[in-house]
Amino acid sequence: MSQRFQGLLWKFILIFVHMGVTTLCVPNELVLNGGFDSQVFVLAANETEMLIGKSNKKVAIPFWKVTNGSVQVASSKYFLPDSLSWNGVGNYCMHMNSEKGPGTIYSAPLIGQIAGAVYNFSINVAGSPEGGELYKKMQITLFFRRKWFFWLFVEFKFPQCNASNPYNSHAKIAWTTKLYTYVGTGRETRIMITSKSSGSYGFLIDNVHVSLYNILDNGSFEQFTNEATSLFLDSDLVNSPSWKIRKWFLESGSVKYIRGRLEPSTDQSGSAVDLNGDSPGLLSRNVSTIDKKYYYISFDHAANPEAGKLVKGYFSLTVYSQNDDKSSIITKWVWVTNKGRTKSMVGWKTSTIGFYAKSNITYIKFQSTIKGTFGPLLDNVQMYQYTTPFSAATNVAGVKCPQIACLLLVAILLREMSC
């Protein structure tokens, strides 16, 4: 495939991302090519780095561009992590300096930015061990497009990063993770990363990651209490009362734990819960909240296609406060059916609910009303705090779920064809 054609294809993908905003889909990864593993070049066997400068005509780093100086896309087979640090390096990482000095890179717009939502920003960093300043310096800046003067951006700078490498070997890179949070504006958002180290050696970076700040852990039902370890080796059934799924309490009925048998939901974990075991179940938990703050819950659901017969009906999500009367804040009823569905095409959908917390502890309960031994599938339960109430109709600057799927498919195809 020619480099010109590849460049045009990446531009098509960027245009495709920004088409339409009618359907909410909140992916867990909002940075396109944050691991720098999709490239339009392949390093030769004897090459360890590829120099990318501002003047390059080819689109060498899909979804990123060099806006000042030059950087080096480096092979992760050359820069190896030490045994004590993060070891999730992909095929490439980024060296923010080159023999021409420090560089600056600028991202494509982030996917699905929501006004008032709190986001996590993380990046894996290390100092180059090959020379230069003892402490390398780097600046990360977010750019938010203005609402009215849309050709202008507002800057938001994170604290300056500093890192060193205790080793003098490229085979022992001491990676660390920098974590930040920010509040989304609902408008186009881009990342700029600038090396502040002079000379030829600076920061190594990888896995630039942005996701909604999820305050609810084990929402994908992948963690269990110690007593449950043997249970899930022998049986999928959980009977009430039970705390065997960590952080979750099965109050009544029973549920089935499903692992690896069905098409994954949006979290791609392969784990889910059927709210019907031998009978309809009621699964609940509590979450720490701040009184009078606005929260938003999203969850994936479908009807279990393993039944071999039609399964349809409602299940509910009810949100309660910790107040003495345990009054219900809000209830959402969700309809599911497995008509026309299979194990490989489950038909996952995402539903959402928003509410104001009335206490420092909030209870959430999922309950099936479907009779029988097969019922609603539940997965990827997430909960976020918003600085302002969320409206899917007005505040989403994101993409349609099918667009994300097509985008990823084209990205994978492009990567395979460039190898």
C-alpha positions in Angstrom: 0.0 0.0 0.0 1.4 3.5 -0.9 2.1 6.0 1.8 -0.1 8.5 0.0 -3.0 6.1 0.1 -2.4 5.3 3.7 -2.4 9.0 4.6 -5.7 9.6 2.8 -7.2 6.6 4.6 -6.2 7.9 8.0 -7.7 11.3 7.1 -10.9 9.5 6.1 -11.0 7.8 9.5 -10.7 11.1 11.3 -13.6 12.6 9.3 -15.6 9.4 10.0 -15.1 9.8 13.8 -16.8 13.2 13.8 -19.9 12.2 11.8 -23.0 12.2 13.8 -23.6 12.4 17.6 -27.0 10.8 18.1 -26.0 7.6 19.9 -24.1 7.5 23.1 -21.2 5.1 23.2 -18.5 5.5 25.9 -15.4 3.6 24.9 -12.8 2.7 27.6 -10.1 4.2 25.4 -10.6 7.7 24.1 -7.1 8.3 22.6 -6.6 7.1 19.0 -3.3 5.2 18.7 -2.2 6.1 22.2 0.3 3.3 22.3 1.9 4.4 18.9 1.6 0.8 17.6 -0.2 1.7 14.4 2.3 2.9 12.0 2.7 3.4 8.2 6.2 2.1 8.2 8.1 -1.0 9.4 11.5 -0.8 11.0 14.1 -2.9 9.3 15.8 -5.7 11.3 18.8 -3.5 12.0 16.8 -0.3 12.9 15.8 0.7 16.4 14.2 4.1 15.8 12.5 6.1 13.1 13.0 9.9 13.0 9.8 11.8 12.5 10.1 15.6 11.9 7.7 18.4 11.4 8.7 18.6 7.8 7.8 15.0 7.0 5.3 14.8 4.2 4.1 11.3 5.1 1.7 10.5 7.8 4.1 8.5 9.9 2.2 8.4 13.2 -1.5 7.8 12.6 -3.7 10.2 14.7 -0.6 12.2 15.8 1.4 14.9 14.1 4.8 16.5 14.9 4.2 20.2 15.3 7.7 21.3 16.4 11.2 19.8 16.2 11.4 16.1 15.7 10.7 12.9 17.7 11.7 9.2 17.3 9.3 6.3 17.1 11.4 3.6 18.9 11.2 -0.1 18.9 10.1 -1.7 22.2 12.4 -4.6 21.4 15.3 -2.1 21.9 14.0 -0.2 24.9 13.1 -3.0 27.3 11.5 -2.4 30.7 13.2 -3.5 33.9 11.6 -6.4 35.8 10.2 -4.1 38.5 8.4 -1.6 36.4 5.4 -1.5 34.1 5.9 -4.1 31.3 3.0 -3.4 29.0 5.0 -2.1 26.1 3.6 -2.7 22.7 5.7 -2.8 19.5 6.7 0.9 19.7 7.2 3.7 22.1 8.0 7.4 21.5 11.2 9.2 22.2 10.4 12.9 22.5 13.9 14.0 21.5 16.2 13.3 18.6 19.6 14.4 17.4 17.9 17.5 16.2 16.7 18.4 19.7 13.3 18.3 21.5 10.0 17.7 19.8 6.3 18.3 20.2 3.4 16.0 19.1 -0.3 16.8 18.8 -3.1 14.3 18.9 -6.2 13.8 16.8 -9.5 14.8 18.7 -10.3 12.5 21.6 -13.4 10.3 21.2 -16.6 11.0 23.0 -15.9 14.0 25.2 -18.8 14.8 27.5 -19.4 18.2 29.1 -19.0 18.1 32.9 -17.6 14.5 33.0 -14.5 13.8 35.1 -11.8 12.0 33.0 -8.7 10.0 33.9 -5.5 10.8 31.9 -2.6 8.5 32.2 0.7 8.1 30.4 3.7 5.7 30.9 7.0 7.7 31.0 10.7 7.1 31.5 13.9 9.0 31.0 16.1 8.0 28.2 19.1 6.1 29.6 21.4 7.0 26.7 22.5 10.5 27.9 21.3 14.0 28.4 20.1 15.8 31.5 19.8 13.7 34.7 16.1 14.7 35.1 14.2 14.9 31.8 11.3 17.3 31.6 8.1 17.3 29.6 4.9 19.3 29.4 1.4 17.8 28.7 -1.3 20.3 27.6 -5.0 19.8 26.7 -6.6 22.0 24.1 -10.4 22.5 24.3 -12.1 24.2 21.4 -14.1 27.3 22.3 -17.9 27.2 22.0 -18.5 30.4 20.2 -15.0 31.3 18.8 -14.7 27.8 17.5 -11.4 28.5 15.7 -9.7 29.1 19.0 -8.7 26.7 21.8 -8.5 27.0 25.6 -5.3 25.5 27.1 -5.2 23.4 30.2 -1.7 22.4 31.4 -1.0 19.5 33.7 1.9 19.9 36.1 5.3 19.5 34.4 6.6 15.9 34.3 10.1 15.1 35.5 11.7 11.6 35.3 15.1 10.0 35.4 16.4 6.6 34.7 18.6 4.9 37.4 20.0 2.6 34.7 22.4 3.3 31.9 21.1 0.6 29.7 18.4 0.6 27.0 17.6 -2.9 28.2 16.5 -1.7 31.6 13.9 1.1 31.3 12.3 2.2 34.6 8.8 3.0 33.4 6.4 4.9 35.7 2.8 6.0 35.2 1.7 9.6 35.5 -2.0 10.1 36.5 -4.1 13.2 36.1 -7.8 14.1 36.0 -9.7 16.8 34.1 -13.3 17.9 33.5 -14.6 17.5 29.9 -16.1 20.5 28.1 -18.2 18.5 25.5 -16.2 20.0 22.7 -13.2 19.0 20.6 -10.3 18.1 22.8 -6.7 17.4 21.8 -3.5 16.5 23.6 -0.1 18.2 23.1 3.1 16.7 24.5 6.2 18.8 24.5 9.7 17.8 25.5 11.3 20.4 27.8 14.7 18.7 27.8 17.4 20.2 25.6 19.7 18.1 23.5 19.3 14.7 21.9 17.9 12.7 24.8 14.6 13.2 26.7 11.4 11.4 27.7 10.3 8.0 26.5 6.4 7.8 26.5 3.9 5.1 25.7 0.2 4.2 26.4 -1.3 7.7 26.4 -4.7 6.8 27.9 -7.9 8.8 28.6 -11.1 7.3 30.0 -14.0 8.4 32.1 -13.2 8.4 35.8 -15.1 5.3 36.9 -15.7 5.2 40.7 -17.3 1.7 40.7 -14.9 -1.1 40.8 -15.5 -4.7 39.7 -18.3 -3.6 37.4 -17.3 -6.3 35.0 -17.6 -9.1 37.6 -14.1 -10.4 37.2 -13.0 -10.3 40.9 -14.2 -12.7 43.6 -13.8 -13.3 47.3 -11.3 -16.0 48.4 -14.1 -18.4 49.2 -15.4 -18.1 45.6 -12.2 -19.2 43.8 -13.2 -22.9 43.7 -16.8 -22.2 43.0 -16.1 -20.7 39.6 -13.9 -23.6 38.7 -16.7 -26.1 39.3 -20.0 -24.2 38.9 -21.4 -21.1 37.3 -24.3 -20.8 39.8 -24.3 -18.4 42.8 -27.2 -18.7 45.3 -28.3 -16.1 47.8 -27.3 -14.8 50.2 -23.8 -14.3 48.8 -20.8 -11.9 48.7 -18.8 -14.2 46.4 -18.7 -11.7 43.6 -16.5 -9.0 45.2 -18.3 -5.8 46.1 -21.6 -7.2 45.1 -24.2 -8.8 47.4 -26.8 -11.3 46.0 -29.8 -10.5 48.2 -32.3 -13.0 46.8 -32.7 -15.7 44.1 -29.6 -16.8 42.2 -27.4 -15.7 39.3 -25.1 -17.4 36.8 -21.5 -16.3 36.3 -20.5 -16.5 32.6 -16.9 -16.5 31.5 -15.6 -16.8 27.9 -18.7 -18.5 26.4 -20.3 -15.4 24.8 -19.4 -12.5 22.6 -17.9 -9.9 25.0 -19.6 -6.6 25.7 -18.0 -3.2 25.3 -15.4 -3.9 28.0 -14.1 -6.9 26.0 -13.6 -8.8 29.3 -15.6 -12.0 28.4 -17.1 -12.1 31.8 -20.8 -11.3 32.6 -23.6 -12.2 35.0 -27.0 -13.7 34.1 -29.5 -12.2 36.6 -31.4 -15.5 36.4 -29.8 -18.6 37.9 -32.3 -21.1 39.2 -34.6 -18.2 39.8 -34.6 -14.4 39.2 -31.9 -12.7 41.2 -31.4 -9.4 43.0 -27.8 -8.1 42.9 -26.9 -5.0 44.9 -23.9 -3.0 46.2 -23.1 0.4 47.7 -20.9 3.1 46.4 -19.3 6.1 48.1 -20.8 9.3 46.8 -20.9 13.0 47.7 -24.2 14.5 48.8 -26.0 16.6 46.1 -23.4 15.8 43.5 -24.6 14.5 40.1 -23.8 10.9 39.0 -24.3 8.8 36.0 -24.4 5.0 35.7 -23.9 3.1 32.4 -24.2 -0.7 32.0 -24.3 -3.2 29.2 -27.1 -5.7 28.9 -28.7 -8.3 26.6 -30.8 -11.5 27.0 -29.0 -14.8 27.4 -28.9 -16.6 24.0 -27.8 -19.8 25.7 -31.4 -20.6 26.6 -32.2 -22.4 23.4 -35.6 -20.7 23.5 -37.1 -17.2 23.5 -36.1 -15.1 26.5 -37.7 -11.7 26.9 -38.8 -9.3 29.6 -37.7 -6.6 32.0 -35.1 -6.1 34.6 -34.6 -3.0 36.7 -31.9 -0.8 38.1 -32.9 1.1 41.2 -30.8 3.7 43.0 -31.4 4.2 46.8 -30.0 6.7 49.3 -28.5 5.8 52.6 -31.1 7.8 54.5 -33.2 6.0 57.2 -36.1 5.5 54.9 -33.9 4.0 52.2 -36.0 6.0 49.7 -35.6 5.2 46.0 -33.9 8.0 44.1 -34.7 6.7 40.6 -35.6 3.4 38.9 -34.9 2.4 35.3 -36.7 -0.5 33.6 -34.8 -2.2 30.7 -36.3 -4.5 28.1 -34.2 -7.4 26.8 -34.9 -10.2 24.3 -32.7 -12.8 22.7 -34.8 -13.1 19.5 -32.4 -13.7 16.6 -29.4 -13.7 18.8 -26.5 -16.2 19.2 -23.5 -16.8 21.4 -21.3 -14.9 18.9 -23.9 -12.2 18.3 -25.4 -11.5 21.7 -26.8 -8.1 20.8 -25.3 -6.1 23.7 -26.7 -2.6 24.3 -25.7 0.1 26.7 -28.2 1.9 29.0 -27.6 4.9 31.2 -29.2 6.6 34.2 -28.4 9.9 35.9 -29.2 11.1 39.5 -28.3 13.4 42.3 -26.8 11.7 45.3 -28.8 12.3 48.6 -26.1 10.9 51.0 -22.5 9.8 51.3 -23.5 6.2 50.5 -25.7 5.3 47.5 -27.1 1.8 46.9 -27.7 0.3 43.5 -29.8 -2.8 42.8 -30.3 -4.8 39.6 -33.3 -7.2 39.7 -34.7 -9.5 37.1 -38.4 -10.0 36.6 -38.1 -12.7 34.0 -39.2 -16.2 35.1 -37.1 -19.2 34.4 -33.4 -20.2 34.5 -32.3 -17.7 31.8 -32.7 -14.0 31.9 -30.9 -10.6 31.4 -27.1 -10.5 31.0 -25.3 -7.7 32.8 -21.8 -6.4 32.3 -19.5 -3.4 32.4 -21.4 -1.5 35.1 -19.7 1.9 35.5 -20.4 5.0 37.5 -19.1 8.6 37.0 -19.3 11.9 38.7 -20.3 14.9 36.7 -19.9 18.6 37.5 -23.1 19.3 35.6 -26.2 17.1 34.8 -25.6 15.0 31.8 -27.9 15.1 28.7 -27.2 12.6 26.0 -29.1 14.7 23.5 -27.0 17.9 24.0 -23.7 17.2 25.7 -22.2 14.4 23.7 -19.4 15.2 21.3 -18.7 11.6 20.5 -19.4 9.0 17.8 -21.8 6.3 17.0 -21.0 2.8 18.3 -21.0 1.4 14.7 -18.5 4.1 13.8 -16.1 3.0 16.5 -16.4 -0.6 15.4 -15.7 0.3 11.7 -12.9 2.7 12.7 -11.1 -0.1 14.7 -11.6 -2.6 11.8 -10.1 -0.2 9.3 -7.2 0.6 11.7 -6.4 -3.1 12.2 -6.6 -3.7 8.4 -4.3 -0.8 7.7 -1.8 -2.0 10.2 -1.8 -5.5 8.8 -1.4 -4.3 5.2 1.5 -2.0 6.3 3.4 -5.0 7.9 
